Amino acid sequence: MRLSLRQLKLFESVARHSSFTRAAEEMHLTQPAVSIQIKQLEMAVGLPLFEQIGKRIFLTDVGVELHKVCTEMLEALARFEMNVADRKGLKQGKLRLAVTTTAKYFVPRLLGPFCERYPGIDVSLKVSNRERLLERLANNRDDVYILGQPPGHLPVQSRSFLENRLVPVAHPEHPLAGETRISLQRLAEEPFVMRESGSGTRMATEEFFQERGVAIRVRMELGSNEAIKQAVMGRLGVAVLSQNTVTLESAVGQIAILDADGFPIVRHWHLVWPADKKPSVVAQAFYDYLEEKAQEPGG
């Protein structure tokens, strides 16, 4: 069975994206060129690797097996290339980073100095909600993940590296905006605007109130922090958000951070990766960089 490395890279890209078009874009080829290469690969294997249902493509059983082998082989090759570069005193390769939507407010500021320090490293950043991020984690799609709370149902390793302070917010003209030491009972009288179920911020907020025996009333569920901020500015209720997400709005007077008992809820951001996955040279460089930043004053 003659399988070229180029064919396997193309196959892995198509399988990862479930799309010939997106694979072609990633590999800088035309879609017909990708299709021809995949056809030749299927002829070499002797069985179909994909099946089309409607407009979507799926891996066949043989395709799933080849994808596992292909992923392991390409990861091993990438580790070898990075190790060779590391022995030459270089840091080269690709870092595939996936973060929750809340983390997108600070991660780019961390990546800037990292990329300046290691100009040979290309960074791919994927931003998703927690549910989709955990799917990517379970399927080992990325090198490292940044989450507010590591999953309890998946075998993972994790490191905390940065505080995540959750604060209650309201419209600047809200009656509570000028008060101090607001009781949780008084805060709970207000309608809350919350993220969807499964969100790390929502889980932490609900746990915080439940531990103190205080029930909150959820008026509205929204799928993003931006939508929640707009709802708060539209006087639809109060919310609990990561302080990272409201830095700009609070500075210009569009959102008020409330002074409530027990707040901020101090959590931590975590680097997470599969338990049985050995970090690449590039991933290890990123871990070490974040630990260094965390130890700096104000880190």
C-alpha positions as CSV (number, residue, x, y, z in Angstrom):
1,M,0.0,0.0,0.0
2,R,1.6,3.2,-1.2
3,L,0.5,6.3,0.8
4,S,2.3,9.6,0.4
5,L,2.8,12.0,3.2
6,R,1.1,14.7,1.2
7,Q,-2.0,12.5,0.7
8,L,-2.1,11.8,4.4
9,K,-1.9,15.5,5.3
10,L,-4.7,16.3,2.9
11,F,-6.8,13.4,4.2
12,E,-6.3,14.6,7.8
13,S,-7.3,18.1,6.9
14,V,-10.5,17.0,5.1
15,A,-11.3,14.7,8.1
16,R,-10.7,17.4,10.6
17,H,-12.8,20.0,8.8
18,S,-15.4,17.6,7.4
19,S,-15.0,19.7,4.3
20,F,-13.1,19.5,1.0
21,T,-13.4,23.2,0.5
22,R,-12.0,24.2,3.9
23,A,-9.2,21.6,3.6
24,A,-8.3,23.1,0.2
25,E,-8.1,26.6,1.7
26,E,-5.9,25.3,4.5
27,M,-3.6,23.5,2.2
28,H,-3.6,26.3,-0.4
29,L,-4.9,24.1,-3.1
30,T,-8.0,24.0,-5.4
31,Q,-10.9,21.8,-4.3
32,P,-10.6,19.6,-7.4
33,A,-6.9,19.0,-6.6
34,V,-7.8,17.8,-3.1
35,S,-10.6,15.6,-4.4
36,I,-8.2,14.0,-6.9
37,Q,-5.6,13.3,-4.1
38,I,-8.3,11.8,-1.9
39,K,-9.6,9.6,-4.7
40,Q,-6.0,8.3,-5.3
41,L,-5.7,7.6,-1.6
42,E,-8.9,5.6,-1.6
43,M,-7.7,3.6,-4.6
44,A,-4.5,2.8,-2.7
45,V,-6.4,1.7,0.4
46,G,-9.0,-0.2,-1.7
47,L,-12.0,1.1,0.3
48,P,-13.9,4.4,0.5
49,L,-12.7,6.7,3.3
50,F,-15.7,9.2,3.2
51,E,-19.4,9.0,2.6
52,Q,-21.7,11.8,1.7
53,I,-25.1,12.2,3.3
54,G,-26.9,15.2,1.9
55,K,-24.4,18.0,1.7
56,R,-22.2,16.7,4.6
57,I,-19.4,14.2,4.4
58,F,-18.5,11.7,7.1
59,L,-15.7,9.3,7.7
60,T,-16.4,5.6,7.0
61,D,-15.2,3.0,9.5
62,V,-12.0,2.5,7.5
63,G,-11.6,6.3,7.3
64,V,-11.9,6.6,11.1
65,E,-9.1,4.0,11.5
66,L,-6.9,5.8,9.0
67,H,-7.6,9.1,10.7
68,K,-6.3,7.7,14.0
69,V,-3.1,6.4,12.4
70,C,-2.7,9.6,10.5
71,T,-3.1,11.8,13.5
72,E,-0.6,9.8,15.5
73,M,1.9,9.8,12.7
74,L,1.6,13.6,11.9
75,E,1.8,14.5,15.6
76,A,5.0,12.3,16.0
77,L,6.5,13.9,12.9
78,A,5.7,17.4,14.2
79,R,7.3,16.5,17.6
80,F,10.4,15.3,15.8
81,E,10.6,18.5,13.7
82,M,10.2,20.7,16.8
83,N,12.8,18.6,18.8
84,V,15.3,19.0,16.0
85,A,14.6,22.8,16.0
86,D,14.9,22.9,19.8
87,R,18.3,21.1,19.6
88,K,19.5,23.8,17.2
89,G,18.5,26.4,19.8
90,L,15.3,27.4,18.0
91,K,11.7,27.3,18.8
92,Q,9.8,26.5,15.6
93,G,6.5,24.8,14.9
94,K,2.8,25.4,15.4
95,L,0.8,25.9,18.5
96,R,-2.9,25.0,18.3
97,L,-4.7,26.8,21.1
98,A,-8.4,26.6,21.9
99,V,-10.0,28.9,24.5
100,T,-13.5,29.7,25.8
101,T,-15.2,32.8,24.7
102,T,-14.5,34.6,27.9
103,A,-10.8,34.0,27.6
104,K,-10.7,35.8,24.2
105,Y,-10.5,39.1,26.1
106,F,-7.1,38.5,27.5
107,V,-5.4,35.7,25.6
108,P,-4.4,37.8,22.6
109,R,-2.5,40.1,25.0
110,L,-0.6,37.1,26.2
111,L,0.1,35.8,22.7
112,G,1.6,39.0,21.5
113,P,4.8,38.9,23.6
114,F,5.0,35.1,23.2
115,C,5.0,35.4,19.4
116,E,7.6,38.2,19.6
117,R,9.8,36.0,21.8
118,Y,9.4,33.0,19.4
119,P,8.9,34.4,15.9
120,G,9.3,30.9,14.5
121,I,6.1,29.6,16.2
122,D,2.8,30.0,14.3
123,V,-0.3,30.1,16.6
124,S,-3.7,28.9,15.6
125,L,-6.4,30.3,18.0
126,K,-9.9,28.7,18.2
127,V,-12.5,30.4,20.3
128,S,-15.6,28.4,21.3
129,N,-18.1,28.0,24.1
130,R,-17.4,25.5,26.8
131,E,-19.5,22.7,25.3
132,R,-17.8,22.8,21.9
133,L,-14.4,23.3,23.5
134,L,-14.9,20.1,25.6
135,E,-15.8,18.2,22.3
136,R,-12.5,19.4,20.8
137,L,-10.7,18.3,23.9
138,A,-12.3,14.9,23.9
139,N,-11.2,14.5,20.2
140,N,-7.7,15.8,20.8
141,R,-8.1,18.5,18.2
142,D,-5.7,21.0,19.7
143,D,-2.4,21.2,21.7
144,V,-3.7,23.1,24.7
145,Y,-7.0,24.5,26.0
146,I,-7.8,27.4,28.3
147,L,-10.8,26.9,30.5
148,G,-12.2,28.5,33.6
149,Q,-12.8,25.1,35.1
150,P,-11.2,21.8,34.1
151,P,-13.8,19.1,33.1
152,G,-14.6,16.5,35.7
153,H,-15.7,13.8,33.2
154,L,-12.6,13.7,31.0
155,P,-9.1,12.4,31.8
156,V,-7.0,15.6,31.7
157,Q,-4.0,17.4,33.1
158,S,-4.3,21.0,34.1
159,R,-2.4,24.0,35.5
160,S,-3.9,27.1,36.9
161,F,-2.0,30.3,35.7
162,L,-4.2,33.4,36.2
163,E,-6.9,34.7,38.4
164,N,-10.4,34.9,37.0
165,R,-12.5,37.4,39.0
166,L,-16.2,37.2,38.5
167,V,-18.1,40.4,39.4
168,P,-21.8,41.5,39.4
169,V,-22.6,44.2,36.9
170,A,-25.5,46.5,36.2
171,H,-26.5,49.6,34.2
172,P,-24.7,52.7,35.6
173,E,-28.1,54.2,36.5
174,H,-29.4,51.0,38.3
175,P,-30.5,51.7,41.9
176,L,-27.8,49.4,43.2
177,A,-25.0,51.1,41.3
178,G,-24.3,53.6,43.9
179,E,-24.7,51.4,46.9
180,T,-22.0,49.6,49.0
181,R,-21.9,46.2,50.7
182,I,-25.1,45.1,48.8
183,S,-26.4,41.9,50.5
184,L,-26.8,38.8,48.4
185,Q,-30.5,38.7,49.3
186,R,-31.0,42.2,47.9
187,L,-28.9,41.4,44.7
188,A,-31.0,38.2,44.2
189,E,-34.2,40.3,44.0
190,E,-33.0,41.6,40.7
191,P,-33.6,39.7,37.4
192,F,-30.4,38.0,36.2
193,V,-29.1,37.8,32.6
194,M,-27.1,34.6,32.4
195,R,-25.0,32.6,29.9
196,E,-26.3,29.3,28.6
197,S,-26.4,26.2,30.9
198,G,-22.9,24.5,30.9
199,S,-21.1,27.8,30.8
200,G,-18.2,28.0,33.3
201,T,-19.2,31.5,34.4
202,R,-22.8,30.3,35.0
203,M,-21.7,27.2,36.9
204,A,-19.5,29.3,39.2
205,T,-22.3,31.9,39.8
206,E,-24.9,29.3,40.6
207,E,-22.6,27.4,42.9
208,F,-21.7,30.6,44.7
209,F,-25.4,31.5,45.4
210,Q,-26.4,27.9,46.2
211,E,-23.7,27.5,48.8
212,R,-25.1,30.6,50.5
213,G,-28.7,29.5,50.3
214,V,-29.8,32.3,48.1
215,A,-32.0,31.7,45.0
216,I,-31.7,33.9,41.9
217,R,-34.2,34.5,39.2
218,V,-33.0,34.2,35.6
219,R,-34.8,36.5,33.3
220,M,-32.8,35.7,30.2
221,E,-30.2,33.3,28.8
222,L,-27.8,34.5,26.2
223,G,-25.1,32.7,24.3
224,S,-22.2,35.2,24.5
225,N,-20.7,37.8,26.9
226,E,-21.2,40.5,24.3
227,A,-24.9,39.8,24.2
228,I,-25.1,39.9,28.0
229,K,-23.3,43.2,28.2
230,Q,-25.7,44.6,25.7
231,A,-28.6,43.3,27.8
232,V,-27.2,44.9,30.9
233,M,-26.7,48.2,29.1
234,G,-30.3,47.9,27.9
235,R,-31.5,47.7,31.6
236,L,-32.8,44.1,31.2
237,G,-31.2,42.9,34.4
238,V,-28.0,42.4,36.4
239,A,-25.3,39.8,35.5
240,V,-22.2,38.2,36.8
241,L,-19.3,38.3,34.3
242,S,-15.5,37.9,34.3
243,Q,-13.9,41.2,35.1
244,N,-11.8,40.8,32.0
245,T,-14.9,41.1,29.8
246,V,-16.1,44.5,31.2
247,T,-12.8,46.4,31.6
248,L,-13.5,48.8,28.8
249,E,-17.3,49.3,29.5
250,S,-16.7,50.0,33.2
251,A,-13.9,52.4,32.3
252,V,-16.1,54.5,30.1
253,G,-19.2,54.4,32.3
254,Q,-21.3,52.1,30.2
255,I,-21.5,49.3,32.9
256,A,-21.2,49.6,36.6
257,I,-19.4,46.9,38.7
258,L,-21.5,46.4,41.9
259,D,-20.1,46.3,45.4
260,A,-21.8,43.2,46.7
261,D,-21.0,40.9,49.6
262,G,-18.8,38.0,48.8
263,F,-17.7,39.4,45.4
264,P,-15.6,39.1,43.4
265,I,-15.8,35.3,43.0
266,V,-12.2,34.4,42.6
267,R,-11.6,31.5,40.3
268,H,-8.6,30.7,38.1
269,W,-7.9,30.2,34.4
270,H,-6.5,26.7,33.6
271,L,-4.3,25.3,30.9
272,V,-5.8,21.9,30.1
273,W,-4.7,19.0,27.9
274,P,-5.5,15.3,27.6
275,A,-4.0,13.2,30.4
276,D,-2.1,10.9,28.1
277,K,-0.8,13.5,25.7
278,K,2.9,14.5,25.9
279,P,3.3,18.2,25.4
280,S,5.2,19.2,22.3
281,V,8.3,21.4,22.5
282,V,6.2,24.4,21.4
283,A,3.4,23.6,23.9
284,Q,5.9,23.3,26.7
285,A,7.4,26.6,25.7
286,F,3.9,28.1,26.0
287,Y,3.3,26.6,29.4
288,D,6.6,27.9,30.7
289,Y,5.9,31.3,29.3
290,L,2.5,31.6,31.0
291,E,4.0,30.4,34.4
292,E,6.7,33.1,34.0
293,K,4.0,35.8,33.3
294,A,1.9,34.6,36.3
295,Q,4.9,35.2,38.6
296,E,5.5,38.8,37.4
297,P,4.1,41.7,39.5
298,G,0.4,42.1,38.7
299,G,0.4,38.7,36.8
